[in-house]
Amino acid sequence: MTALINLFGFFVRLFPLRIVQRLGYTFGLFLFYVFPIRKKVALYNLKLCFPEKDNVWKKSVLKECYINLGINIFELFYLPKIDKIATDKIIKVDNAEIFEEGLNKNQGLILMSAHFSNWELFAYAFPYFANYNLNIVAKEQASSGANNYIMSLRKSSGNTIINLGLGIKEAFTKIKEGEIVSFLIDQAAHSQYAEYIKLFGIEVPAFPGAVKIALRTSCELVLAYGIRKNFNYEIFVERINTVAYDGKKDSDVNALVQLVNKKLEEVIRKYPGQWLWFHKRFKDARF
């Protein structure tokens, strides 16, 4: 498996990025029409979140989602050729100064993001456009070959990986050392340790870890996401005001997790085809 992954990556990187992205677009269409993995999951999620929309609209969003996935896969294999020059050509960042301003307080920074557009590209390129490395909280992939390949790519630009299962203590340490720790906050959390919040009007479990660390350490809390626009990207960065919340109160933790997820929902509603609808996000929902 590892040899095949490396061989495919070598093949992809023989071409210019724009051709690779178009190949990914075509691959996304192939997935949609021929091999629609997790189609039922995605349609179920769309029906829950957009009950007012008709099937034509939902299938259009689903098609865009597959195309987004196809491009992401091909761009993932192209990452080793993405450097500072390439990053500046394809990625525009709004409010990038928020990272520097937050770190200048010497209290570290929590960066929250989601499986939106090409999150792997943004994490990889972060040291190039923000001039800081990330400590990425991530879980291992089911396939050891795919996991090793993806983890090596994530670290190749200077980032560090913190294992999701055992890494909260390490995340605290990195924050106290004045570094950036990043979390993807949009997957289903285990109901035993989750905060239940409303997403698209549905009560679902959400990860509270990023919020809890920010409140307990008084570090900067930032939400960032990227949008694909004609094979280029624009990343939006927003500071989350935590002054009114108390990290020792369960109600305040829940309210802040709700606030962040509400902002995420607004982005998904605006760009539904760029979110990864294939996750079983609502599997532990309370109806």
Long-range contacts (C-beta under 8 A, 24 or more apart in sequence): 1-143, 1-144, 1-145, 1-146, 2-145, 2-148, 2-149, 5-145, 5-146, 5-149, 6-149, 8-77, 9-77, 9-80, 9-149, 12-74, 12-77, 12-78, 13-77, 13-78, 13-80, 13-81, 17-75, 17-78, 17-81, 17-82, 17-86, 17-90, 18-231, 20-74, 20-75, 20-77, 20-78, 21-71, 21-74, 21-75, 21-231, 23-74, 24-70, 24-71, 24-72, 24-73, 24-74, 24-75, 25-67, 25-70, 25-71, 26-70, 27-70, 27-73, 27-74, 28-66, 28-67, 28-68, 28-69, 28-70, 28-71, 29-63, 29-66, 29-67, 29-70, 30-70, 31-66, 31-69, 31-70, 32-62, 32-63, 32-66, 32-67, 36-66, 37-278, 38-278, 41-277, 41-278, 41-279, 41-280, 42-277, 42-278, 44-282, 45-277, 45-279, 45-281, 45-282, 46-272, 46-277, 48-200, 48-202, 48-282, 48-285, 49-200, 49-202, 49-268, 50-200, 50-272, 60-273, 61-272, 61-273, 61-277, 62-277, 63-273, 64-272, 64-273, 64-274, 65-273, 65-274, 65-275, 65-276, 65-277, 65-278, 67-273, 68-117, 68-118, 68-228, 68-273, 68-274, 69-276, 69-278, 71-118, 71-228, 71-231, 72-118, 72-120, 72-121, 75-118, 75-120, 75-121, 76-118, 76-120, 76-121, 76-150, 76-153, 79-120, 79-121, 79-124, 79-153, 79-156, 79-157, 80-153, 80-156, 82-121, 82-124, 82-125, 82-128, 82-157, 83-128, 84-128, 87-125, 87-128, 87-129, 88-128, 88-129, 90-231, 90-232, 90-233, 91-121, 91-122, 91-125, 91-129, 91-226, 91-232, 91-233, 91-234, 91-235, 92-232, 92-233, 92-234, 92-235, 93-129, 93-130, 93-234, 93-235, 93-237, 94-234, 94-235, 94-236, 94-237, 95-236, 95-237, 95-238, 96-129, 96-130, 96-237, 98-220, 98-222, 98-237, 98-238, 98-239, 99-130, 99-132, 99-180, 99-222, 99-237, 100-131, 101-220, 102-219, 102-220, 102-222, 102-239, 103-132, 103-178, 103-180, 103-220, 105-219, 105-220, 106-178, 107-175, 107-178, 107-217, 107-218, 107-219, 107-220, 108-174, 108-175, 108-176, 108-177, 108-178, 108-179, 108-180, 108-181, 108-217, 108-219, 108-220, 109-175, 109-179, 109-180, 109-181, 109-219, 109-220, 109-221, 109-222, 110-175, 110-180, 110-181, 110-182, 110-183, 110-210, 110-213, 110-214, 110-219, 110-220, 110-221, 110-222, 111-180, 111-181, 111-182, 111-183, 111-222, 111-224, 112-182, 112-183, 112-184, 112-185, 112-210, 112-221, 112-222, 112-223, 112-224, 112-240, 112-260, 113-182, 113-183, 113-184, 113-185, 113-223, 113-224, 113-225, 114-184, 114-185, 114-186, 114-225, 114-264, 114-267, 114-275, 115-184, 115-186, 115-187, 115-275, 115-276, 115-279, 116-186, 116-225, 116-226, 116-227, 116-267, 116-268, 116-271, 116-274, 116-275, 116-276, 117-225, 117-226, 117-227, 117-228, 117-233, 117-271, 117-274, 118-226, 118-228, 118-233, 119-184, 119-226, 120-150, 120-153, 120-154, 121-226, 121-233, 122-224, 122-226, 122-233, 122-235, 123-154, 123-159, 123-182, 124-153, 124-154, 124-156, 124-157, 124-159, 125-157, 126-157, 126-159, 126-182, 127-157, 127-158, 127-159, 128-157, 129-235, 132-179, 132-180, 133-158, 133-159, 133-160, 133-179, 133-180, 134-159, 134-160, 134-180, 134-181, 134-182, 135-159, 135-160, 135-161, 135-162, 135-170, 135-171, 135-174, 135-179, 135-180, 135-181, 135-182, 136-160, 136-161, 136-162, 136-182, 137-162, 137-163, 137-164, 137-167, 137-171, 137-181, 137-182, 137-183, 137-184, 137-209, 138-162, 138-163, 138-164, 138-184, 139-163, 139-164, 139-165, 168-209, 168-213, 171-209, 171-213, 172-213, 172-216, 172-217, 175-213, 175-217, 175-219, 176-217, 181-210, 181-213, 183-207, 183-209, 183-210, 185-210, 185-260, 185-261, 185-264, 186-264, 186-275, 186-276, 186-279, 186-281, 187-279, 187-281, 188-279, 188-280, 188-281, 188-282, 188-283, 188-284, 191-284, 194-284, 195-253, 195-254, 195-257, 195-258, 196-254, 196-286, 197-254, 197-257, 197-258, 197-261, 198-258, 198-261, 198-262, 199-261, 199-264, 199-265, 199-281, 200-265, 202-282, 202-285, 202-287, 203-285, 203-286, 203-287, 204-281, 204-282, 204-284, 204-285, 204-286, 205-284, 206-257, 206-261, 207-257, 208-253, 208-254, 208-257, 210-260, 211-253, 211-256, 211-257, 211-260, 212-247, 212-253, 214-240, 214-242, 214-247, 215-242, 215-245, 215-246, 215-247, 215-252, 215-253, 215-256, 216-247, 218-242, 223-260, 223-263, 223-264, 225-264, 225-267, 227-271, 227-274, 228-274, 238-263
